[in-house]
Amino acid sequence: MSDEPTTVSWKVIEPKWKVLSADGNEIGQVYLTVGDENADIFDGLAITHHGGPALLHDYTDRPRYVSADQVASIQVGVVRLTITDEESRHLPEHQAPESAEILPESASLVERIETDIEKHSGGHRTY
């Protein structure tokens, strides 16, 4: 029997799983998995460096984007990257795709204005 952890599908990754750098340092936690489950397309991860309450992610630790090609392995509870601790400090901020924002025709004018203000103020919550 092997002592190696079992590799799992990207589809089972959950928020708050540890994220490790290639040099073995814990650099943060999974905030969000980015991809299309129906088409089985893994695009990457949004990670946070401090792992605190979600409210703080919006203001002090914006989620950072890790592309799928920077993910070395996935085990239950742990995602290991191909980049170093230092390289992880320069990851780009995660941006929600424009297609994720859907405003139903039934949305009131006030709801549409609030959404527009959130989007332009950086408080947009559609990830």
C-alpha positions as CSV (number, residue, x, y, z in Angstrom):
1,M,0.0,0.0,0.0
2,S,1.3,3.5,-0.9
3,D,1.7,6.3,1.5
4,E,1.2,8.8,-1.4
5,P,-2.0,10.9,-1.0
6,T,-4.7,10.1,-3.6
7,T,-5.0,12.6,-6.4
8,V,-8.6,13.8,-6.8
9,S,-10.6,15.6,-9.5
10,W,-10.7,19.4,-9.6
11,K,-14.5,19.1,-9.2
12,V,-14.1,18.1,-5.5
13,I,-12.0,21.1,-4.5
14,E,-13.7,23.1,-1.7
15,P,-13.3,26.5,-0.3
16,K,-10.7,26.7,2.6
17,W,-8.6,23.9,1.3
18,K,-4.9,24.6,1.9
19,V,-2.8,25.9,-1.0
20,L,0.9,25.0,-1.0
21,S,3.7,26.5,-3.1
22,A,6.1,24.4,-5.1
23,D,8.6,24.9,-2.2
24,G,6.2,23.4,0.3
25,N,5.0,26.6,2.1
26,E,1.3,27.1,2.9
27,I,0.5,30.3,0.9
28,G,-3.2,30.5,1.4
29,Q,-6.6,28.9,1.0
30,V,-8.9,28.1,-1.9
31,Y,-11.6,30.8,-2.2
32,L,-13.3,29.6,-5.4
33,T,-12.8,27.0,-8.1
34,V,-13.0,28.5,-11.6
35,G,-14.2,26.3,-14.4
36,D,-17.2,24.7,-16.1
37,E,-18.2,21.5,-14.4
38,N,-20.7,20.5,-17.2
39,A,-18.0,20.7,-19.8
40,D,-15.3,19.4,-17.4
41,I,-13.1,22.4,-18.1
42,F,-10.8,23.4,-15.2
43,D,-9.7,27.0,-15.6
44,G,-8.0,27.6,-12.3
45,L,-8.5,28.8,-8.7
46,A,-9.1,32.0,-6.8
47,I,-7.1,31.9,-3.6
48,T,-6.7,34.1,-0.6
49,H,-3.5,34.5,1.3
50,H,-4.8,35.1,4.8
51,G,-7.8,32.8,4.9
52,G,-9.9,35.1,7.1
53,P,-13.6,35.9,7.0
54,A,-15.0,36.5,3.5
55,L,-15.7,40.1,4.4
56,L,-12.0,40.8,4.6
57,H,-11.4,39.2,1.2
58,D,-13.4,42.0,-0.4
59,Y,-11.3,44.7,1.2
60,T,-7.9,43.5,2.5
61,D,-7.1,40.3,0.7
62,R,-8.8,40.2,-2.8
63,P,-8.8,36.7,-4.2
64,R,-5.8,36.0,-6.5
65,Y,-6.1,34.0,-9.7
66,V,-4.1,30.8,-10.2
67,S,-4.4,29.3,-13.7
68,A,-4.9,25.6,-14.1
69,D,-1.4,25.1,-15.5
70,Q,0.0,26.4,-12.2
71,V,-1.7,23.6,-10.3
72,A,0.7,20.6,-9.8
73,S,-1.6,18.3,-7.8
74,I,-4.8,18.0,-6.0
75,Q,-5.3,15.8,-2.9
76,V,-8.2,15.9,-0.5
77,G,-7.8,19.2,1.5
78,V,-4.6,20.3,-0.3
79,V,-3.8,21.9,-3.6
80,R,-0.1,22.1,-4.5
81,L,1.1,24.7,-7.1
82,T,4.0,24.7,-9.5
83,I,5.0,28.2,-8.5
84,T,7.1,29.3,-5.5
85,D,6.0,31.2,-2.4
86,E,7.6,34.3,-3.9
87,E,5.9,33.9,-7.3
88,S,2.5,33.5,-5.6
89,R,2.9,37.0,-4.1
90,H,2.6,38.4,-7.7
91,L,-0.5,36.5,-8.8
92,P,-3.1,38.7,-10.6
93,E,-6.4,39.6,-8.8
94,H,-9.2,37.2,-9.7
95,Q,-11.8,38.8,-12.0
96,A,-15.2,37.4,-12.4
97,P,-16.0,36.7,-16.1
98,E,-18.5,39.2,-17.6
99,S,-20.7,36.3,-18.5
100,A,-21.3,35.5,-14.8
101,E,-23.2,38.7,-14.4
102,I,-26.9,38.1,-15.3
103,L,-29.4,40.8,-14.8
104,P,-32.9,39.5,-15.3
105,E,-35.3,41.8,-17.2
106,S,-37.5,41.9,-14.1
107,A,-34.7,43.6,-12.1
108,S,-35.9,47.0,-10.9
109,L,-34.0,50.2,-11.9
110,V,-32.8,50.5,-8.3
111,E,-31.4,46.9,-8.4
112,R,-29.7,47.5,-11.7
113,I,-28.1,50.8,-10.3
114,E,-27.0,49.0,-7.1
115,T,-25.3,46.2,-9.2
116,D,-23.6,48.8,-11.4
117,I,-22.3,50.7,-8.3
118,E,-21.0,47.4,-6.7
119,K,-19.3,46.4,-10.0
120,H,-17.5,49.8,-10.4
121,S,-16.6,50.1,-6.7
122,G,-15.0,46.7,-6.5
123,G,-17.7,45.4,-4.2
124,H,-19.1,43.1,-7.0
125,R,-19.9,39.7,-5.4
126,T,-20.4,37.6,-8.6
127,Y,-17.4,35.3,-8.7
